[in-house]
Amino acid sequence: MSSKNSEYLPNDDMTAIEGGYIDLAKVAIIGRPNVGKSTLFNIITETRKAVVKNQPGVTRDIMIHPVSIWGKQFDLIDTGGVTEADDLFSKLIKEQVTDFLFSVDFIIIVMDGRSGLVPEDRDIIKLAKQTGRPILLVINKVDSPHEEDIAKADFYEFGIDIVAASFEQRRGVGDILEWIVKMVPETPTVTAESAMKIAMVGKPNVGKSSLCNELLGTHRMMVSEVAGTTIDSVDSPLEYNGQHYVLVDTAGLRRQSRREDDVEIISAFKSKESIRRAQLVLLVVDGLEGPTEQDAKIMQAILQDHKGVIVVANKSDLGQAQVENYKETFRAQVARVFHFYVDVPIVFTSALKGYGTKELFNEIEDINRKINYRVSTGDLNDFFFETIRKAPAPVYGTTNVKFYYLTQTYQKPPAFIAFANHPDGVTNSYRRFLIKNMKERFGLYGIPIRIFCMKSRRRGENHKFN
């Protein structure tokens, strides 16, 4: 769907916000492939969010990052390279950027000074001018100051501001920032509440980007039938029911032996990085195919990072049409493939048909509540006192393990420390027993809980639970 329709609010009560601020100016960087757009984006944002490689077409999705500089705040946007090439990705990128430009406030066009003015550059300038937005033309790869006038000469005919630069030498970046600061209006720094980061991961071509677009209600992620379209991890802030979230769409994770080039290796690293910095992970699975061995490995990686997770059965419209007792069959597959995580939440969606998003956000809100849940010390130790009497105490050598007390850490999802005389005697099976009972008592199904055991440093403990 086109982002020109800024009044579109999916699910009635969900609206997009940008960069954690409300109504920040949007500055988009556009240009042909491999002219240095992502390099400029990384320099200004002081990040490495955009994949930079000497290969056309590496950036395929629209990336947004909030920037605060010289007293001004704005969202900087990196876009895919616009070209007239006939391949599928090039056509998708051009369509995506064309739609998105009408929703931004200022445009920076990056050109290659070594190539000079080429026909595709004219088309890009024409496209930018159609939006009616202020435009800065940046001629990159001008390696020495005495070449600047020659590099600019071809572009004066367009009647727009021009800066000659060399991103590799960081020359001209100050002039670009001065132009942005001059153009961007003063904006009240009304920050959003602490936003929950949600990483969307899964194998290639399971519909992650389509689902992300459906949740956001804007054409942010490129969507195609070709596996591997998304190679960047893209942060997209949004609001639902008054709660702020940051949705991160990531590159599809395949087995290492099937990663065909180094761009895919970079993408896999970024996906894992996104999981690590998220509080909740949506593991998107092809609803028709069901979870696979590769999905199980992804789930194990999520749990190793101790993240909340929801299995999203996308393409459920196809599943219901082609599989008898579809939901029961899918749940049985989940129980078999994810046998190591028995209470994982499942939500059925169809990005194509646009259903299941309300149920997904309901589950997200419930998991968010559980992730931030805290148990009072009194309730926690009452639970512990009752639970450890349900099973024989673990044994360390010839001595029973004596528990003293239980406390909750500040980790999220909830984690706990049990103090005992012989913590090495607490087996994994006994931890699972405690965790199972804890989930039952406090309604914490669907999140990974950890219990650490430590030796009590108190002498003469007289509050043993067994």
SEDRENLO-675940 format. One line per field, with one value per residue (C-alpha): x, y, z; residue in three letters; residue number from 1; chain. Coordinates in Angstrom, 3 decimals. Each point is the difference from the previous one (the first is absolute). Layout:
BEGIN
c1: c(X / ...)
c2: c(Y / ...)
c3: c(Z / ...)
r: c(ALA / ...)
k: c(NUM / ...)
c: c(A / ...)
***
This chain:
BEGIN
c1: c(0.000 / 1.222 / 1.299 / -1.528 / -3.148 / 1.270 / -3.414 / -0.090 / -0.169 / -0.044 / -2.170 / -1.543 / 2.150 / 3.550 / 1.967 / 3.605 / 2.452 / 3.516 / 3.267 / -1.471 / -1.102 / -3.263 / -0.028 / 3.743 / 1.118 / 0.978 / 3.154 / 0.346 / 3.223 / -0.558 / 2.100 / 1.250 / 1.495 / 3.517 / 0.393 / 0.559 / -3.496 / 0.445 / 3.459 / -1.466 / -2.826 / 2.493 / 2.180 / -2.864 / -1.681 / 3.376 / -1.126 / 0.649 / -3.683 / 0.149 / 1.944 / 2.832 / 1.655 / 1.531 / -2.853 / -3.162 / -3.329 / 1.199 / -2.518 / -3.489 / -2.202 / -0.758 / 1.905 / -0.867 / 2.148 / -0.629 / 2.768 / 0.622 / 2.652 / 0.678 / -3.270 / -2.126 / -1.677 / -1.109 / -0.423 / 2.659 / -1.169 / 2.157 / -1.600 / 0.835 / 1.846 / -2.312 / 0.819 / -1.700 / 1.334 / -2.521 / 0.672 / -2.725 / 1.816 / 0.726 / -3.637 / -1.172 / 2.465 / -1.013 / -3.703 / 0.659 / 2.097 / -2.402 / -2.887 / 1.961 / 1.432 / -3.402 / -0.030 / 3.364 / 0.817 / 3.480 / 1.980 / 3.753 / 0.976 / 3.431 / 1.793 / 3.296 / 2.511 / 2.205 / -2.832 / -1.287 / -3.623 / -1.648 / -3.577 / -1.127 / 1.124 / -2.329 / -2.896 / 0.738 / 0.161 / -3.265 / -1.590 / 1.168 / -1.236 / -3.470 / -0.386 / 0.446 / 2.393 / 3.255 / 2.889 / 3.764 / 2.151 / 3.170 / 2.738 / 2.016 / 3.445 / 1.473 / 3.403 / 1.754 / -1.268 / 1.225 / -2.358 / -3.111 / -0.877 / 0.408 / -2.150 / -2.778 / -0.081 / -2.254 / -2.627 / -0.555 / -2.766 / -2.402 / -0.081 / 0.416 / 2.559 / 3.211 / 2.760 / 3.137 / 1.252 / 2.166 / -1.632 / 3.138 / 1.957 / -2.954 / 0.279 / -3.197 / -1.973 / -0.001 / -1.591 / -2.683 / -0.779 / -0.155 / -2.596 / -2.068 / 0.144 / -0.985 / -2.998 / -1.275 / -2.423 / 0.191 / -1.815 / -1.053 / 1.975 / -3.048 / 1.380 / -2.135 / -0.143 / 2.604 / -0.766 / 0.020 / 2.256 / -1.536 / 2.223 / -1.726 / 2.067 / -0.393 / 1.097 / 0.024 / -3.273 / -2.400 / -1.657 / 1.856 / 0.171 / -3.617 / -1.107 / 2.145 / -1.587 / -3.453 / 0.746 / 1.489 / -2.561 / 2.635 / 2.171 / 3.243 / 1.362 / 0.581 / -2.149 / 0.593 / -0.315 / 3.807 / 1.614 / 2.586 / -1.531 / 0.651 / 3.676 / -0.089 / -1.579 / -2.471 / -1.348 / -3.589 / -1.548 / -3.772 / -2.703 / -2.889 / -2.549 / 2.168 / 3.038 / 3.164 / 1.901 / 2.935 / -0.495 / 3.191 / -0.351 / 3.074 / 1.578 / -1.148 / 2.214 / 1.069 / 2.420 / 3.608 / 0.812 / -2.660 / 1.212 / 1.058 / 2.149 / 1.486 / -3.029 / -2.096 / 2.626 / -0.221 / -3.802 / 0.008 / 2.249 / -2.354 / -2.974 / 1.699 / 0.993 / -3.661 / -1.054 / 2.537 / -1.261 / -3.710 / -2.249 / -2.388 / 0.515 / -2.670 / 1.090 / -1.886 / -0.696 / -1.603 / -3.426 / -0.414 / 3.402 / 0.057 / 3.081 / 3.173 / 3.362 / 1.393 / -2.819 / 0.971 / 3.582 / -1.249 / -2.199 / 2.984 / 2.005 / -2.853 / -0.235 / 3.775 / -0.259 / -2.868 / -2.591 / -3.752 / -1.273 / -3.265 / -0.366 / -1.872 / -1.599 / -0.155 / -1.733 / -2.702 / -2.553 / 1.756 / 0.317 / -3.702 / -0.892 / 2.302 / 0.451 / -2.767 / -0.214 / 2.696 / 0.499 / 0.038 / 2.469 / 2.262 / -0.063 / 0.969 / 2.944 / 1.085 / -0.159 / 2.164 / 2.590 / 0.256 / -0.182 / 2.583 / -2.403 / -3.432 / -2.057 / 1.032 / -2.876 / -1.374 / -1.868 / -1.502 / 0.284 / -0.267 / 1.887 / -1.590 / -3.564 / 0.703 / -1.311 / 1.493 / 1.748 / -2.375 / 0.550 / 3.738 / 0.071 / -2.167 / 2.597 / 2.843 / -1.647 / -0.472 / 3.616 / 1.210 / -1.873 / 1.533 / 3.508 / -0.244 / -1.742 / 1.455 / -0.891 / 0.137 / 2.564 / -2.737 / -2.046 / 3.136 / 1.159 / -3.520 / -0.056 / 3.475 / -0.923 / -3.033 / 1.583 / 3.157 / -2.173 / -1.642 / 3.112 / 2.952 / 2.897 / 2.949 / 3.051 / 3.595 / 2.215 / -1.625 / -1.457 / -3.435 / 0.039 / -1.398 / -1.623 / 0.060 / -1.871 / -0.866 / 0.344 / -0.806 / 2.719 / -0.505 / 0.306 / -2.820 / -1.680 / -0.097 / 2.945 / 0.492 / 2.810 / -0.480 / 2.502 / 0.921 / 2.669 / 1.065 / -1.092 / 1.932 / -2.471 / -2.972 / -0.528 / -1.485 / -3.037 / -0.602 / 0.301 / -2.571 / -2.270 / 0.320 / -0.538 / -3.100 / -1.564 / 1.001 / -1.709 / -3.151 / -0.058 / 0.663 / -1.508 / 3.331 / -0.661 / 1.648 / 3.219 / 3.384 / 0.735 / 3.417 / 0.897 / 3.618 / 1.288 / 2.641 / 1.614 / -1.370 / 2.564 / -1.947 / 1.210 / -2.316 / -3.017 / -3.075 / -2.552 / 0.558 / -2.948 / 0.711)
c2: c(0.000 / 3.496 / 2.121 / 3.061 / -0.784 / 1.322 / -0.299 / -3.781 / -1.500 / -3.810 / -1.700 / 3.385 / 0.579 / -0.416 / 3.010 / 0.290 / 2.189 / 0.789 / -0.450 / 0.156 / 3.614 / 1.424 / 1.950 / 0.063 / 1.316 / -2.780 / 0.353 / -2.642 / -0.969 / -1.256 / -0.735 / -2.688 / -3.226 / 0.116 / 3.796 / 0.142 / 0.491 / -2.544 / 1.346 / 3.487 / -1.482 / -1.788 / 3.118 / 2.279 / -2.546 / -1.129 / -3.607 / -2.944 / -0.745 / 0.150 / -2.761 / 1.596 / -2.031 / 0.746 / -1.739 / 1.528 / -0.847 / -0.793 / 2.379 / -1.200 / 1.212 / 3.435 / 0.618 / 2.759 / 1.255 / 3.009 / 2.617 / 2.896 / 2.481 / 3.675 / 0.404 / -1.482 / -3.404 / -1.926 / -3.484 / -0.945 / -2.509 / -2.258 / -1.424 / -2.593 / 0.992 / 1.244 / -1.314 / -0.794 / -3.569 / -2.682 / -2.437 / -0.574 / 1.597 / 3.187 / 0.389 / -0.612 / 2.502 / 2.709 / -0.534 / 0.006 / 3.176 / 1.812 / -0.655 / 0.823 / 3.352 / 1.689 / -0.621 / 1.683 / 3.676 / 0.446 / -1.919 / -0.494 / -1.403 / -1.632 / -0.127 / -1.579 / 2.737 / -2.455 / -0.985 / 3.521 / 0.648 / -3.094 / -0.454 / -1.856 / 2.980 / 2.238 / -2.363 / -0.019 / 3.822 / 0.195 / -2.481 / 2.022 / 3.279 / -1.469 / -0.211 / 3.758 / -0.570 / 1.955 / -1.862 / -0.105 / -1.528 / -1.611 / -0.981 / -2.728 / -1.386 / 3.425 / -0.838 / 3.382 / 3.570 / 1.280 / -2.491 / 1.439 / 2.664 / -2.463 / -2.599 / 2.537 / 1.453 / -2.697 / 0.419 / 3.769 / -0.240 / -1.482 / 3.108 / -1.843 / 0.230 / -1.930 / -1.322 / -1.799 / -2.618 / -3.033 / -2.224 / -2.143 / 3.119 / 1.409 / 3.151 / 1.902 / -1.725 / 3.206 / 1.889 / -2.685 / 0.254 / 3.807 / -0.285 / -2.457 / 2.125 / 3.090 / -1.803 / -2.031 / 1.967 / 0.142 / -2.986 / -0.494 / -2.924 / -1.920 / -3.492 / -3.087 / -2.353 / -2.717 / -2.070 / -3.778 / -1.333 / -2.851 / -1.921 / -1.809 / -3.002 / -3.202 / -1.849 / 1.853 / 0.507 / -0.819 / 3.421 / 2.025 / 3.202 / -0.341 / -0.471 / 2.930 / 2.202 / -1.117 / 0.900 / 3.377 / 0.884 / 1.415 / -1.251 / -0.071 / -3.474 / -1.299 / -3.049 / -2.535 / -3.713 / -0.350 / -1.326 / 2.312 / 3.350 / 1.549 / 0.227 / 2.798 / 0.066 / 2.871 / 1.818 / 1.252 / 1.764 / -0.306 / 0.450 / -2.314 / 0.539 / 2.769 / -2.280 / 0.823 / -2.719 / -0.206 / -2.697 / -1.428 / -1.906 / -2.122 / -1.964 / -3.600 / -2.438 / -3.056 / -2.763 / 1.181 / -2.419 / 1.669 / 3.578 / 0.756 / 3.109 / 2.294 / 2.324 / -2.864 / -0.598 / 3.687 / -0.258 / -3.063 / 1.830 / 2.993 / -2.274 / -1.558 / 3.474 / 1.054 / -2.979 / 0.937 / 3.576 / -0.884 / -0.743 / -2.110 / -2.058 / -0.920 / -3.264 / 0.051 / -3.458 / -0.969 / -1.157 / -2.379 / -1.634 / 0.045 / 0.311 / -1.702 / -1.037 / 3.407 / 1.702 / -2.110 / 1.280 / 3.571 / -0.625 / -1.386 / 3.121 / 2.189 / -1.924 / 0.056 / 3.794 / -0.328 / 1.871 / -0.177 / -1.632 / -0.443 / -2.451 / 1.743 / -2.413 / 2.229 / -0.964 / -1.612 / 0.759 / -2.601 / -2.383 / 0.106 / -0.497 / -2.967 / -1.790 / -1.776 / 1.072 / 2.516 / 1.662 / -3.283 / -1.440 / 3.040 / -0.056 / -3.676 / 0.822 / 2.776 / -2.375 / -2.524 / 2.350 / 2.337 / -2.800 / 1.863 / 2.941 / -1.418 / 3.144 / 2.255 / 2.310 / -0.391 / 2.585 / -0.699 / 2.815 / 0.727 / 3.069 / -0.450 / -0.040 / 2.424 / -2.047 / -1.059 / 3.302 / 0.870 / -3.418 / 0.416 / 3.330 / -1.402 / -2.733 / 2.536 / 2.091 / -3.090 / -1.122 / 3.552 / -0.026 / -3.347 / 1.059 / 2.959 / -1.967 / 0.217 / -2.251 / 1.396 / -1.647 / -1.229 / -1.635 / -1.442 / -1.707 / -1.200 / -1.652 / -1.460 / -1.355 / -1.802 / -1.228 / -1.666 / -2.244 / -1.475 / -1.941 / -1.583 / 2.382 / -0.390 / -1.703 / 1.156 / -2.986 / -1.431 / 3.298 / 1.449 / 3.419 / 2.573 / 3.115 / 3.254 / 2.568 / 1.084 / 3.483 / 1.528 / 1.690 / 3.087 / -1.981 / -0.155 / -2.435 / -0.846 / -1.867 / -1.164 / -1.007 / -2.844 / -0.006 / -3.439 / -1.852 / -2.069 / 1.763 / -2.515 / -2.640 / 1.756 / -1.943 / 1.301 / -2.211 / 1.578 / 3.486 / -0.976 / -1.202 / 3.372 / 1.957 / -2.035 / 0.696 / 3.652 / 0.461 / -1.633 / 2.110 / 3.412 / -0.495 / 0.370 / -2.464 / 0.870 / 1.614 / -1.594 / 0.092 / -0.693 / -1.076 / 0.349 / -1.738 / 1.581 / -0.968 / 2.018 / 2.335 / 0.216 / -2.051 / -1.680 / 0.202 / -1.046 / 0.582 / -3.172 / -1.071 / -3.710)
c3: c(0.000 / -0.701 / 2.850 / -1.704 / 1.925 / 3.337 / 1.623 / -0.289 / 3.488 / -0.040 / 2.610 / 0.945 / 3.069 / -1.349 / -1.231 / -1.139 / 1.859 / -1.124 / 1.858 / 3.488 / -0.568 / -1.294 / -3.292 / -0.619 / -3.380 / -2.412 / -2.101 / -2.740 / -1.791 / -3.553 / -3.073 / -2.341 / 1.405 / 1.409 / 0.110 / 3.783 / 1.445 / 2.799 / 0.805 / 0.499 / 2.087 / 2.266 / 0.356 / 1.032 / 2.303 / 1.402 / -0.420 / -2.279 / -0.462 / -3.795 / -1.742 / -1.973 / -2.745 / -3.370 / -1.759 / -1.488 / 1.582 / 3.525 / 1.604 / -0.900 / 2.850 / 1.356 / 3.232 / 2.485 / 2.874 / 2.300 / 0.010 / 2.394 / -1.106 / 0.630 / 1.864 / -2.779 / -0.070 / -3.058 / -1.428 / -2.560 / -2.604 / -2.167 / -3.152 / -2.619 / -3.149 / -2.770 / -3.473 / -3.288 / -0.019 / -0.968 / 2.845 / 2.587 / 2.946 / -1.935 / -1.002 / 3.556 / 1.444 / -2.466 / 0.732 / 3.746 / 0.004 / -2.328 / 2.383 / 3.127 / -1.158 / 0.222 / 3.757 / 0.758 / 0.600 / -1.503 / -2.616 / -0.395 / -3.410 / -0.103 / -3.364 / -1.056 / -0.894 / -1.864 / -2.351 / -0.577 / -0.977 / -1.496 / -1.292 / 3.132 / 2.096 / -1.997 / 0.673 / 3.747 / 0.145 / -1.945 / 2.429 / 3.010 / -1.489 / -0.506 / 3.776 / 0.422 / 2.923 / 0.565 / -1.636 / 0.592 / -2.732 / 1.400 / -2.429 / 1.731 / -0.880 / -0.752 / 1.424 / -0.149 / 0.566 / -3.380 / -1.734 / 1.662 / -2.587 / -2.863 / 1.796 / 0.683 / -3.507 / -1.488 / 2.718 / 0.149 / -2.626 / 2.569 / 2.187 / 3.333 / 2.822 / -0.702 / 2.280 / -1.204 / 2.439 / 0.624 / 2.597 / 0.300 / 1.039 / 1.998 / -2.151 / -0.708 / 2.767 / 2.058 / -2.906 / -0.290 / 3.719 / -0.217 / -2.775 / 2.023 / 3.152 / -1.996 / -1.493 / 2.953 / 2.212 / 3.778 / 1.469 / 3.600 / 1.400 / 1.147 / 0.298 / -0.129 / 2.930 / 0.214 / -3.074 / 0.035 / -2.766 / -1.977 / -2.423 / -2.849 / -1.092 / -1.963 / -3.091 / -3.337 / -1.846 / 2.849 / -0.289 / 2.651 / -2.035 / -1.174 / 3.591 / 1.120 / -2.672 / 1.139 / 3.616 / -0.928 / -2.633 / -2.342 / -2.844 / 1.992 / -0.723 / -3.498 / -0.722 / -2.760 / -0.696 / -0.045 / 3.168 / 1.548 / -0.921 / 3.418 / 0.937 / 2.591 / 3.434 / -0.192 / 3.078 / -0.339 / 3.023 / 0.408 / 2.600 / 0.841 / 2.762 / 1.447 / 0.293 / -1.929 / -1.848 / -2.394 / -2.607 / -1.499 / -3.279 / -0.625 / -2.788 / -0.374 / 1.895 / -1.956 / 0.823 / -0.213 / -2.827 / -2.153 / 0.414 / -3.540 / 0.446 / 2.597 / -0.104 / 1.411 / 2.695 / 0.994 / -0.002 / 2.271 / 2.442 / 0.018 / 0.631 / 3.008 / 1.206 / -0.246 / 2.116 / 2.663 / 0.365 / -0.116 / 2.972 / -2.070 / -3.145 / -2.529 / -1.622 / -3.302 / -1.423 / -3.298 / 1.199 / -2.920 / 0.402 / 3.797 / 2.236 / -1.221 / 1.388 / -0.992 / 1.940 / 3.017 / -0.248 / -0.204 / 3.055 / 1.915 / -0.873 / 1.281 / 3.269 / 0.469 / -0.023 / 2.528 / -2.070 / 0.029 / -3.177 / -1.889 / -2.886 / -2.803 / -2.469 / -3.071 / -3.260 / 2.118 / -2.712 / -2.173 / 2.932 / 0.798 / -3.645 / -0.569 / 3.339 / 1.862 / 3.660 / -0.823 / 3.391 / 1.923 / -2.520 / 0.255 / 3.826 / -0.078 / -2.280 / 2.380 / 2.969 / -1.853 / -1.530 / 3.010 / 2.569 / 2.122 / 0.513 / 0.707 / 0.679 / -2.894 / -1.053 / -3.531 / -2.077 / -3.444 / -2.553 / -3.697 / -1.178 / -3.439 / 1.319 / 2.842 / 2.908 / 3.311 / 0.777 / 2.843 / 1.576 / -0.478 / 1.803 / 2.790 / 0.474 / -0.177 / 2.722 / 2.171 / -0.468 / 0.682 / 3.312 / 0.937 / -1.006 / 2.404 / 2.771 / 3.497 / 2.911 / 3.529 / 2.236 / 2.352 / -2.780 / -1.537 / 3.157 / 0.863 / -3.427 / 0.546 / 3.429 / -1.418 / -3.240 / 1.299 / 2.152 / -3.106 / -0.983 / 1.799 / 0.567 / -2.373 / 1.439 / -0.171 / 0.720 / 3.126 / 1.216 / -0.748 / -1.617 / 2.426 / -1.465 / 1.962 / -2.073 / -3.533 / -1.510 / -3.398 / -2.041 / -2.156 / -3.228 / -2.524 / -0.562 / 3.722 / 1.465 / 3.580 / 2.344 / 2.466 / 2.874 / 1.305 / 1.926 / -3.034 / -3.246 / -2.126 / 1.140 / -1.634 / -3.232 / -3.238 / 0.504 / 3.419 / -1.523 / -2.618 / 2.819 / 1.770 / -3.231 / -0.922 / 3.390 / -0.122 / -3.362 / 1.385 / 3.170 / -1.570 / -3.463 / -1.801 / -2.821 / -3.295 / 1.235 / 0.763 / 3.728 / 1.505 / 3.511 / 1.096 / 3.124 / 2.215 / 3.259 / 2.879 / 1.539 / 3.236 / 2.874 / 2.437 / -2.310 / 1.928 / -2.764 / -1.950 / -2.175 / 0.339)
r: c(MET / SER / SER / LYS / ASN / SER / GLU / TYR / LEU / PRO / ASN / ASP / ASP / MET / THR / ALA / ILE / GLU / GLY / GLY / TYR / ILE / ASP / LEU / ALA / LYS / VAL / ALA / ILE / ILE / GLY / ARG / PRO / ASN / VAL / GLY / LYS / SER / THR / LEU / PHE / ASN / ILE / ILE / THR / GLU / THR / ARG / LYS / ALA / VAL / VAL / LYS / ASN / GLN / PRO / GLY / VAL / THR / ARG / ASP / ILE / MET / ILE / HIS / PRO / VAL / SER / ILE / TRP / GLY / LYS / GLN / PHE / ASP / LEU / ILE / ASP / THR / GLY / GLY / VAL / THR / GLU / ALA / ASP / ASP / LEU / PHE / SER / LYS / LEU / ILE / LYS / GLU / GLN / VAL / THR / ASP / PHE / LEU / PHE / SER / VAL / ASP / PHE / ILE / ILE / ILE / VAL / MET / ASP / GLY / ARG / SER / GLY / LEU / VAL / PRO / GLU / ASP / ARG / ASP / ILE / ILE / LYS / LEU / ALA / LYS / GLN / THR / GLY / ARG / PRO / ILE / LEU / LEU / VAL / ILE / ASN / LYS / VAL / ASP / SER / PRO / HIS / GLU / GLU / ASP / ILE / ALA / LYS / ALA / ASP / PHE / TYR / GLU / PHE / GLY / ILE / ASP / ILE / VAL / ALA / ALA / SER / PHE / GLU / GLN / ARG / ARG / GLY / VAL / GLY / ASP / ILE / LEU / GLU / TRP / ILE / VAL / LYS / MET / VAL / PRO / GLU / THR / PRO / THR / VAL / THR / ALA / GLU / SER / ALA / MET / LYS / ILE / ALA / MET / VAL / GLY / LYS / PRO / ASN / VAL / GLY / LYS / SER / SER / LEU / CYS / ASN / GLU / LEU / LEU / GLY / THR / HIS / ARG / MET / MET / VAL / SER / GLU / VAL / ALA / GLY / THR / THR / ILE / ASP / SER / VAL / ASP / SER / PRO / LEU / GLU / TYR / ASN / GLY / GLN / HIS / TYR / VAL / LEU / VAL / ASP / THR / ALA / GLY / LEU / ARG / ARG / GLN / SER / ARG / ARG / GLU / ASP / ASP / VAL / GLU / ILE / ILE / SER / ALA / PHE / LYS / SER / LYS / GLU / SER / ILE / ARG / ARG / ALA / GLN / LEU / VAL / LEU / LEU / VAL / VAL / ASP / GLY / LEU / GLU / GLY / PRO / THR / GLU / GLN / ASP / ALA / LYS / ILE / MET / GLN / ALA / ILE / LEU / GLN / ASP / HIS / LYS / GLY / VAL / ILE / VAL / VAL / ALA / ASN / LYS / SER / ASP / LEU / GLY / GLN / ALA / GLN / VAL / GLU / ASN / TYR / LYS / GLU / THR / PHE / ARG / ALA / GLN / VAL / ALA / ARG / VAL / PHE / HIS / PHE / TYR / VAL / ASP / VAL / PRO / ILE / VAL / PHE / THR / SER / ALA / LEU / LYS / GLY / TYR / GLY / THR / LYS / GLU / LEU / PHE / ASN / GLU / ILE / GLU / ASP / ILE / ASN / ARG / LYS / ILE / ASN / TYR / ARG / VAL / SER / THR / GLY / ASP / LEU / ASN / ASP / PHE / PHE / PHE / GLU / THR / ILE / ARG / LYS / ALA / PRO / ALA / PRO / VAL / TYR / GLY / THR / THR / ASN / VAL / LYS / PHE / TYR / TYR / LEU / THR / GLN / THR / TYR / GLN / LYS / PRO / PRO / ALA / PHE / ILE / ALA / PHE / ALA / ASN / HIS / PRO / ASP / GLY / VAL / THR / ASN / SER / TYR / ARG / ARG / PHE / LEU / ILE / LYS / ASN / MET / LYS / GLU / ARG / PHE / GLY / LEU / TYR / GLY / ILE / PRO / ILE / ARG / ILE / PHE / CYS / MET / LYS / SER / ARG / ARG / ARG / GLY / GLU / ASN / HIS / LYS / PHE / ASN)
k: c(1 / 2 / 3 / 4 / 5 / 6 / 7 / 8 / 9 / 10 / 11 / 12 / 13 / 14 / 15 / 16 / 17 / 18 / 19 / 20 / 21 / 22 / 23 / 24 / 25 / 26 / 27 / 28 / 29 / 30 / 31 / 32 / 33 / 34 / 35 / 36 / 37 / 38 / 39 / 40 / 41 / 42 / 43 / 44 / 45 / 46 / 47 / 48 / 49 / 50 / 51 / 52 / 53 / 54 / 55 / 56 / 57 / 58 / 59 / 60 / 61 / 62 / 63 / 64 / 65 / 66 / 67 / 68 / 69 / 70 / 71 / 72 / 73 / 74 / 75 / 76 / 77 / 78 / 79 / 80 / 81 / 82 / 83 / 84 / 85 / 86 / 87 / 88 / 89 / 90 / 91 / 92 / 93 / 94 / 95 / 96 / 97 / 98 / 99 / 100 / 101 / 102 / 103 / 104 / 105 / 106 / 107 / 108 / 109 / 110 / 111 / 112 / 113 / 114 / 115 / 116 / 117 / 118 / 119 / 120 / 121 / 122 / 123 / 124 / 125 / 126 / 127 / 128 / 129 / 130 / 131 / 132 / 133 / 134 / 135 / 136 / 137 / 138 / 139 / 140 / 141 / 142 / 143 / 144 / 145 / 146 / 147 / 148 / 149 / 150 / 151 / 152 / 153 / 154 / 155 / 156 / 157 / 158 / 159 / 160 / 161 / 162 / 163 / 164 / 165 / 166 / 167 / 168 / 169 / 170 / 171 / 172 / 173 / 174 / 175 / 176 / 177 / 178 / 179 / 180 / 181 / 182 / 183 / 184 / 185 / 186 / 187 / 188 / 189 / 190 / 191 / 192 / 193 / 194 / 195 / 196 / 197 / 198 / 199 / 200 / 201 / 202 / 203 / 204 / 205 / 206 / 207 / 208 / 209 / 210 / 211 / 212 / 213 / 214 / 215 / 216 / 217 / 218 / 219 / 220 / 221 / 222 / 223 / 224 / 225 / 226 / 227 / 228 / 229 / 230 / 231 / 232 / 233 / 234 / 235 / 236 / 237 / 238 / 239 / 240 / 241 / 242 / 243 / 244 / 245 / 246 / 247 / 248 / 249 / 250 / 251 / 252 / 253 / 254 / 255 / 256 / 257 / 258 / 259 / 260 / 261 / 262 / 263 / 264 / 265 / 266 / 267 / 268 / 269 / 270 / 271 / 272 / 273 / 274 / 275 / 276 / 277 / 278 / 279 / 280 / 281 / 282 / 283 / 284 / 285 / 286 / 287 / 288 / 289 / 290 / 291 / 292 / 293 / 294 / 295 / 296 / 297 / 298 / 299 / 300 / 301 / 302 / 303 / 304 / 305 / 306 / 307 / 308 / 309 / 310 / 311 / 312 / 313 / 314 / 315 / 316 / 317 / 318 / 319 / 320 / 321 / 322 / 323 / 324 / 325 / 326 / 327 / 328 / 329 / 330 / 331 / 332 / 333 / 334 / 335 / 336 / 337 / 338 / 339 / 340 / 341 / 342 / 343 / 344 / 345 / 346 / 347 / 348 / 349 / 350 / 351 / 352 / 353 / 354 / 355 / 356 / 357 / 358 / 359 / 360 / 361 / 362 / 363 / 364 / 365 / 366 / 367 / 368 / 369 / 370 / 371 / 372 / 373 / 374 / 375 / 376 / 377 / 378 / 379 / 380 / 381 / 382 / 383 / 384 / 385 / 386 / 387 / 388 / 389 / 390 / 391 / 392 / 393 / 394 / 395 / 396 / 397 / 398 / 399 / 400 / 401 / 402 / 403 / 404 / 405 / 406 / 407 / 408 / 409 / 410 / 411 / 412 / 413 / 414 / 415 / 416 / 417 / 418 / 419 / 420 / 421 / 422 / 423 / 424 / 425 / 426 / 427 / 428 / 429 / 430 / 431 / 432 / 433 / 434 / 435 / 436 / 437 / 438 / 439 / 440 / 441 / 442 / 443 / 444 / 445 / 446 / 447 / 448 / 449 / 450 / 451 / 452 / 453 / 454 / 455 / 456 / 457 / 458 / 459 / 460 / 461 / 462 / 463 / 464 / 465 / 466)
c: c(A / A / A / A / A / A / A / A / A / A / A / A / A / A / A / A / A / A / A / A / A / A / A / A / A / A / A / A / A / A / A / A / A / A / A / A / A / A / A / A / A / A / A / A / A / A / A / A / A / A / A / A / A / A / A / A / A / A / A / A / A / A / A / A / A / A / A / A / A / A / A / A / A / A / A / A / A / A / A / A / A / A / A / A / A / A / A / A / A / A / A / A / A / A / A / A / A / A / A / A / A / A / A / A / A / A / A / A / A / A / A / A / A / A / A / A / A / A / A / A / A / A / A / A / A / A / A / A / A / A / A / A / A / A / A / A / A / A / A / A / A / A / A / A / A / A / A / A / A / A / A / A / A / A / A / A / A / A / A / A / A / A / A / A / A / A / A / A / A / A / A / A / A / A / A / A / A / A / A / A / A / A / A / A / A / A / A / A / A / A / A / A / A / A / A / A / A / A / A / A / A / A / A / A / A / A / A / A / A / A / A / A / A / A / A / A / A / A / A / A / A / A / A / A / A / A / A / A / A / A / A / A / A / A / A / A / A / A / A / A / A / A / A / A / A / A / A / A / A / A / A / A / A / A / A / A / A / A / A / A / A / A / A / A / A / A / A / A / A / A / A / A / A / A / A / A / A / A / A / A / A / A / A / A / A / A / A / A / A / A / A / A / A / A / A / A / A / A / A / A / A / A / A / A / A / A / A / A / A / A / A / A / A / A / A / A / A / A / A / A / A / A / A / A / A / A / A / A / A / A / A / A / A / A / A / A / A / A / A / A / A / A / A / A / A / A / A / A / A / A / A / A / A / A / A / A / A / A / A / A / A / A / A / A / A / A / A / A / A / A / A / A / A / A / A / A / A / A / A / A / A / A / A / A / A / A / A / A / A / A / A / A / A / A / A / A / A / A / A / A / A / A / A / A / A / A / A / A / A / A / A / A / A / A / A / A / A / A / A / A / A / A / A / A / A / A / A / A / A / A / A / A / A / A / A / A / A / A / A / A / A / A / A / A / A / A / A / A / A / A / A / A / A / A / A / A / A / A / A / A / A / A / A / A / A / A)
***
